[in-house]
């Protein structure tokens, strides 16, 4: 029995070694990233992240960093890929579409759904778009805490993974509407 166990472990070790040396079995970090993105059918549609989503409603993409890992927000990773600009931690990306899991980045600012900005720019953008809690705000994300934003982002991801690009279902998920509730229009 001991020799059989040894043989099995030798096979497992050899198999693992073969897989790790076979580069055709691995995909690049960039390919892995894009495997988690669904691009909408129209050129100006969002490109939605279907990978991990943190409690704050924004995606997470893990990369190898030395012997460990580093977490990126997917929109930052996409922006760096598209523009070639390495963003410093003090640079924020502002969404023109207001969809936290959108990663539609482009060198053309008229096409891109994300743009560079400062913390001040982010607060001004938030105020101008009524995404803050006060008595006059009417936007669907008005006053949403990170937890609710996270739930809506995960609901949107679930719709995409289950039904593909379905604007009615996606709108309901973003608006926090249960699919079983009747719609007026």
BELZI-V323595 format. One record per backbone hydrogen bond with DSSP energy under -1.0 kcal/mol. NH is the residue of the N-H (numbers start at 0). CO is the residue of the C=O. Records with the same first field share a line. If there is no record, write none. Layout:
NH->CO + CO
This chain:
4->0
5->1
6->2
7->3
8->4
9->5
10->6
11->7
12->8
13->9
14->10
15->11
16->12
17->13
18->14
19->15
20->16
21->17
22->20
24->21
31->27
32->28
33->29
34->30
35->32
36->33
37->47
39->45
44->41
47->37
48->100
49->35
53->57
56->53
59->51
60->71
62->69
64->67
67->64
69->62
71->60
75->72
76->72
77->73
78->74
79->75
80->76
81->77
82->78
83->79
90->87
91->116
93->114
95->112
101->98
102->46
104->102
110->107
111->107
112->103
114->93
116->91
121->117
122->118
123->119
124->120
125->121
126->122
127->123
128->124
129->126
130->125
141->138
143->140
148->144
149->145
150->146
151->147
152->148
153->149
154->150
155->151
156->152
157->153
158->154
159->155
160->156
161->157
162->158
163->159
165->163
169->165
170->166
171->167
172->168
173->169
174->170
176->171
180->177
